[in-house]
């Protein structure tokens, strides 16, 4: 039997005599003669309620089913008499795909703080809060990309200059202010802009993987080379020369 997503099942206009759904158990409530399961497969925020009667062949498996367990449920999609939900699945068969120890599984039927959820980032999308946030982010990103795509733009991943050298990006190099004139370097000792000398201009360091494609001759030098020249004093013939 082909699997049906919970989102598609909840949006149906009519019931189904046979349906196969899969998902993770959100909650489990036991009553006399049957049990209620709330499962979610990530296709939407709403859960699908599953009713497992004690006469079902796999009813004995419920003792190992807790929050976080992965299930495969086969049964019928019928109208739900409860308020707030249109459909529910009356289980005829149940298969346990993955167990979750209720003593150690971190997500339970209670509110968790953001600080705690940061420690279990791989499980955050199963919560309602982060599930809603990630869906909003996905729709916003898709809308931006679609807008520019419809106008003929292409999405490219260009090299990015970054100020950090994390994870061993490699050798560092220096980037200075480029010369603003037509490919000419400034004279020695001449400031690049009024009030700011080339020696005082701040420089940034970038990883070698992000080097700009230009020759060193196009970048301004930091300081003039060599000592400043001392003007000579003219002398007359016969005047003694100073030894100092």
Secondary structure as GFF3:
##gff-version 3
##sequence-region A 1 244
A	DSSP	alpha_helix	6	10	.	.	.	ID=ss1
A	DSSP	beta_strand	16	31	.	.	.	ID=ss2
A	DSSP	beta_strand	34	40	.	.	.	ID=ss3
A	DSSP	beta_strand	48	53	.	.	.	ID=ss4
A	DSSP	three_ten_helix	59	64	.	.	.	ID=ss5
A	DSSP	beta_strand	70	79	.	.	.	ID=ss6
A	DSSP	beta_strand	87	98	.	.	.	ID=ss7
A	DSSP	alpha_helix	114	118	.	.	.	ID=ss8
A	DSSP	three_ten_helix	124	126	.	.	.	ID=ss9
A	DSSP	alpha_helix	128	150	.	.	.	ID=ss10
A	DSSP	beta_strand	172	175	.	.	.	ID=ss11
A	DSSP	beta_strand	204	207	.	.	.	ID=ss12
A	DSSP	three_ten_helix	208	210	.	.	.	ID=ss13
A	DSSP	three_ten_helix	216	218	.	.	.	ID=ss14
###
